Every structure is written in structure tokens, then in C-alpha cells.
Amino acid sequence: VYSVNWLKAKARWERWEEELHLVQHEMGWTVGWFRHKMGEWEKRYQEATKLGHQAYAQRQVLLWKRFVLNVENSFKDKMIIVF
């Protein structure tokens, strides 16, 4: 009975470790995705010919930059950085 409980507990621990590892990677991927979107909008800002388009693109750049800063601050020391 004890060995069965021990094996179940070991399996639960291993699943938890795997899930933790995946979540840490997902945190890094989230930051990477936000940086990618910020870069896309920076490129659109540079290519925009109309002031309205530039203004909208600049606002999007600032939005994605804020996302990057927020998640980097929230995930600090918790994520695995993947570039």
C-alpha cells in the first residue's frame, strides 16, 4: 500500500515539474511574442506615409512596449528566456 502511494506521489511530482517547466517557457514565449508585435508596429510606423497612420502605429508600438514591460516585470526571475 505504501509503495503504491509513493509511486502515485512521485508521478504527481513529476507531472508538476513538467508543467512548471512548460509554464516557464510559455512566459518567455509570451515576452518574445509581445516584442515581435512591437517590432511589426515599429516597422509599420517607419513605412507609414500619412500622419494618421503614423500616429496609430506609434500608439500600437507604445501599447506593445507596455505589454513587454509589464510581463517582464511580472515574470522576472520566473521565466526561461528563449530567443
N, C-alpha and C positions, 0 to 999 in steps of 0.2 A: 504494500500500500504506500509506504513512504517513497519507494523508488519511483512509483508511478507519479506521485505528486511532485517529486523532484524533477522528473522529466517534463512534466507539464509546465512547471515554473521556469525551467530552463528554456523551453520553447517560447513561452511568453516573453522572456527577457530578450531572446534573440530576435523575435519579431519587433519588439520595441526598439532595439538597437538599429535594426534595418530601417524602420520608419523614421527614426531620428536622423539617420544619415540622409535619407531621401529628402526630408524637410529642410535640412541644412543646405543641400544642393538646390532645392527649389527656391530658397531665399536668394542664393547667388544668381540663379537664372532670372529671378524677378528683377533684381537690380540691373542685370545685363539687358533685359528687355526694355526697361524704362530708359536706359542710356541709349539704346538703339533707336527708340521712338524720338528721343530728344535730338539725336543726330539727324534723323529724317527731316524733322521740322526745321533744324538749322539749315539744312541744305535747301529746303523749300523757301526759307526766308532769303537766302542768298540769291536764289534764282527768280524770286518774285520781281515783277516789273511795276506793279501797281502798289500804291501806298496802302490801300486797304488789305491787299494780300500780305504785304509785309507785316502790317500790324497784327493780323490774325496769326500768322506764322510765329511772330515774336511772342505772342501770348501763349501759343502752344508750347514753344520752347520753354518758357518760364514755368508752365504747368508741369511738364515732364521733368524739368530740373527739380522742382519742388517734390515731386514723387520720389526722385532718386535720393534727394537729401533726407526725406522722411524715412524711407525704408532702410537706407544705410544707417541712420541713427537708431532706428528700431531694431535692426538685425545685428548691430555692432557686436562683435565677439561671439556671435551665434551661427553665422553662416560660413559656408565653404565658398570661397571666391573662385569662380570659373570664368575664364576669358576665352 
